[in-house]
Every structure is written in C-alpha cells, then in structure tokens.
C-alpha cells in the first residue's frame, strides 16, 4: 500500500492503475477509521481493482464553534486499517496541500442543503462539496463510496456530481451499526459510558417510527412526536427530527411510499446524527 501527501503522486499512481486497465474506487474520509469505513473500502474493492482512500480533516466544513481541533486523528491506526482492508493508495494531505492559498472558489448545491443538518451547520455542505469536488478532480475515480449514515451528504454529493458532469458514479452503502444498533461514527469515541447509553435513543426513536409506519401510521407529526418522546427519555438534546422526501429532502406531511427519517441530537457535547429509509414497498429502504 502506498501512502502519500502529494497530489502529483496520487495522479501518477492512479494514471498507472488506469493504464493497466483497473477501475479506480475512492473512499473519501476524515480518518478516525472504523468498521463503517472498512465496509466502504470493501464495497469499493468488490467493484474496483484499485482502491484509494483519502484521510483529510477538512477545515472548510467545520463551523467556528465546532470540533475541528478536537476531531480524532490517528494516522498510524488508520494506515493499518487501510492496509488490512486491501487498499492500494492512501492520500493523506495536509491543509496546505489542499488549500495552498485562501480558497476563493466554492462549489455549492442549493435547496438540498437548506434543511436537516444544513439548517444547523451553516456553510458545512459548501465545505463538503468543495473538498469532494477537489478530491474527485485529484483522484479521478470511476466510483466514490459514501455511507447512508450521512444521508444528506450522500444525496448532496451525488447531486453535485450530476450537476457538474463529473464522470464518476456515487455509490451509497448501508449504515454500519454496533450490535445494539448505535450507528458507527468517528465521534462515538467522545461518548462516556452513560452518554453511550443515551446515544442509543436516536436509533430507538428511528426503529419506533419504523414500526409505527409498518403498523399503518402515516402522519409525520404523530411519528415525530413519538420519536421526540423516545429521545427525550434520556439526556438527549434534540436538534431536529425530520421526515423528508428522499430526492428533494422536503418535509413530508404524510408518508406515501418512501421517506427518509433523520435525526440529529447532542448527547453531552457530542453531536450525533442517524437515519433510516422507510420504503412501504420493500422490507428495507435505501437512498
Ligand atoms: O464524511 C466525511 O468524512 C467527510 O464529510 C468527507 C466526505 C470525507 C468530506 O470531507
């Protein structure tokens, strides 16, 4: 496995792999890798012969009062995880490599970024779509792999790729969960034992809503109230509970066939998000 901080080296390695007839799979990450990331690397490995992982804590997607400085970083552990997952190339640039001068060019996706996390993290998606656009132009993958855990991010990036005619497929893979249902996240390391128990209420609220829908409840206000009650049974500060269309991300009043049910909350100082897709035509929904 090669590890580089240099954009030129990425271009050389990827050019060589493509010249050898290999498909290039790409998993963009901010490091602090866990089994959820590994599942993305494995999905990339099943579809592509050459897998690139980027590890870059992107400052432009953090707000001034967010956890950019505290964000967990462990490049040694991350390298080992990538190596075991059969990754060919790790691109781990510094901030100066990705943003050599004050950034004047931004990629923004309208409408899809206005609700959910976009409402509570102003400027976040502008940072995400800008860095993904830069990474896609550096790596030039055939396919990039994102987790459904960050559903709005995946939908926004997919739209950015379509709207700017980037020649790659955006593949969205299922959320990986701990045995008790907690969605895997790099931020879970912030949780104390008590907070870890409260964090599970996000998933409990989602499964409560899903079972209500399966039993015939279609009214989103009723579903949101029931979810709020579950989340507020512990020390969870709800940021949002939303039931939205999976394409437009507009709020739904009633569930007709498919809906994204998404939550964000603070448990102690840690902000967590999770979601499920309910599809009345299938046992399990996906975006
Ligand atoms: O999901 C993440 O880890 C980040 O938002 C991403 C896609 C790597 C962009 O910095």
Boltz pocket constraint, residues with backbone or C-beta under 6 A from the ligand:
constraints:
  - pocket:
      binder: B
      contacts: [[A, 28], [A, 29], [A, 30], [A, 54], [A, 56], [A, 58], [A, 61], [A, 127], [A, 128], [A, 131], [A, 132], [A, 150], [A, 153]]
      max_distance: 6.0
